[in-house]
Amino acid sequence: MSDSFNKTKVLGSNYFEITNEIKIKFADANHKAKVTYDLLFKKKDKEEYDVEMNRLNYLVNGNEIINKFSSISNDYFQCLFPLQFKIVDNEFQLYNYKEIKKRIAKKDIFLINKYNGEGLDYIRKEFLEKVEDEIKMIAFVNSLNVINILNLTLKRYLKETNYPFNWTIPALGLTCWNLKMNGNRMDEINFISKELNQKEFINSLRNYFVANNINNSINEDEIVENEFAVKVRYESNKLNVLQTAAKCKIVLGNHFEYEEKIIIKSKI
């Protein structure tokens, strides 16, 4: 870890507004949504963890969630917060696994008593499998795109310029990229890539088609158009993040179209 990296000053602002826009079209799916929420960061003295993250004011397309199944899914997911992290090798490392498990167990009992039916069973099974032990929960948290973007903001003082990077696409799961960092590092850095692991991506797409009994064949010579970019603006040459903007775009002929943008903006 760089000597100039101060874990008590992980993010100069402690209050961020998140805007997440996604458009995805493939097979029988044609989805467009805008999600907004706030992230509040705290550092408590004499605690072993380095930073605590809470999620507030979660809205979908400007509204609170009223759909039953979306509400159940969000209730389970909200149990993750607050997330507490230690910072190890310039990345967020989950610290409060045991506390989160207790929150999930309590919420699970509440939801079982409130709802019933196949919808609840499916959502419950999907979520609980992802967090059933510490290793899986850490992997799940690490797969969240906003966490991966925040990890990039911590790379400012490192000498490396190339980073392997994972990005999660709905239904398909993780995609693997090789990012290159550039910029003067005084007040801005950029991560860019057109190096998606195309073979793994096409295999994931084919697996989705097969699993969902969708008749769609992809020719071996088809090229995956792809682009990934992150721009981080800082206050002077400190680690204080003013704004981070990320964009991921993937197109495979008529089989798949996807674009997602995430903006993390300081509210202080």
ABEGO torsion letter per residue (X at the ends): XBAABBAAAABABABBBBBBBBBBBBEABBBBBBBBBBBBBBBBBGBABABBBBBBGBBBGGBBBABAAAAAAAAAAAAAOBBBBBBBGGBBBBAAAAAAAAAAAAAAAAAAAABBEAAAAAAAAAAAAAAABAAAAAAAAAABAAAAAAAAAAAAABABABBBBBBBBBGAEBBBBBBBBBEAGAABBBBBBABBBAAAAAAAAAAAAAAAGBBBBBBAABBBBBBBBBBBBBBEABABBABBBBBBBBBBEAABBBBBBBBBBBAX
